[in-house]
Amino acid sequence: MLKLMIVDDELWIREGLRQTVDWTAHGIEWIGEAEDGRAALALLEKNVPDIVISDIRMPSMDGMELLEEAKRRGIDTKVILISGFSDFFYAQKAVKLGAFDYILKPIEEQALLDIVDRCAAEIRKQRQAFNRMEALTDLVRESVPLAKQKHLELCLSRPTAAHELQPVWKALGIDLDPERLVVLSAVVHDWGERGLNESGCALLRYALGNLMEEIFTEAGLRALACPLNEHEMADAALMVSSCRTRPDRLAPDAGGEQIFVVADRAVKRALQVLGIRISIGVSGPGERNQLFFAFREALTYNAHYFIHGASRVYGPTAEGYAAAPPPFAASGAKQAAPDEAAQAAAKSEVLDTAWTNRMIHAMMLLDEKRLSSLLDEQTKLLREWVKQSSALAVRTEMNLYIGLLLTKWQELCKGKEHFKPLAVTHQMKLQLYRCPLREWKQTVMNAFLVKNPSSIGLGQKRSIDKALRYIHDNFHLGISLNNVAETIYLNPSYFSRMFHEEVGEPLSKYLIRIRISKAKELLEQTSLKIYEIADLVGYKDFRHFVKTFKDWEGMTPAQYRNYGA
């Protein structure tokens, strides 16, 4: 409903307009009337109507003065003026000053309603346009960060000319120094519990980018982060420049010591806040049209985690990296040619198909000792390969090798009831793709053996023991058969049969037994409300808890607390 006010010094006109017109039928609500402009202005300050119908000639303050004063005070209302014939040209002037329209006396009801309906239609149209603009503004506000992210991904994926970047940066509001930028690449080595599925990884990459951006901003630098969900060698990237008002923040030496101090802080904060272990590679400074080459440099430096370990910062002024990467700019200068024959020989030994088959064979035969020996030898070969090549090249080839290894493993697991190839493959990728060389052997052993205890001769009992520990630790979380089977990497139907055989009852019944036992303990030893106890033992539905408790114990929880205990 739109709101309407009448302003006229003649009472009979005000009463006539109020009583004879069915304003509600036109979507109009009558909210008040005034005898002159001054009284109307006081009402306008308290409750702004959408439409004001006002006489032009009134004592104290006339309609024209009311119109001008309302406009001066920023009161958003449409004014329709009532004019005598002698005021006709006066009314036309008022319309030019912002009045919506005018109507001549004597007032004809239908003529007035036509004007009011037209005014109401315009107000509604303006509001719809405003709402669309608000929605568009919200959409732009929400999409700009995504657009920045996509643009940064593009800059990092291919060389880009300076003339292409300037208008885009201006449109997106990227406030970085275009002539002095540093690029950082971050790799996650240990994802923690939240990184056990693809959505968890994507969320952590986004959080990592935000965290890095925040830390560098706190240090007085400008930063723009970008999570990388599809990149093989990095999980997040960051562009950093000095504030235009504080150019000293980015030191003139390669990379700037300030960058390394803050990057090290980001490594520590990622572990503290997000529970993930990362390494960061830092490029030297350059211009925005060199972002692609800067990112390649940051990746090259960061690949040295494969040799020197995780939770570190690698770059042109950081200690501990193995070999200088290619120059930052695309200058075309060539480095000394590596010993390509030695590289090829080292690579061939590590990626030898026969060697891979021996590893797979040891895994499928459950031969932990044999697999351990093969991995020891492979680790030595990897160290030799790194000496003949770059850490980035070796890491890239190793990712391809891991993909091949997992594909073969998955093919062999098909049809074997005690494996869940898809879930195992994803877990293995998370563990293997980012592990340093010093952790290679243990990571492979954990991925292919320890996390599939039923596959290395430890038997059903080992799997059931692990499942029981998980149940006792997590029964309050509303876990199910699928949850428990997932933790020991077994097919749910296979695990269900195995559990029943070993424990003597279905898992669902065992889980109820554990929950009811804990509920009885809380009923006896605490004064917690029954609905609180239900929640603590894994029942989100209070009524379901009461029914289950009664079915199990023959009495309700309240009766048990009062009499049964």
Summary of the structure (lengths in Angstrom):
residues: 565
radius of gyration: 37.0
end to end distance: 63.2
largest distance: 110.5
contacts: 1802
relative contact order: 0.05
helix: 62%
strand: 11%
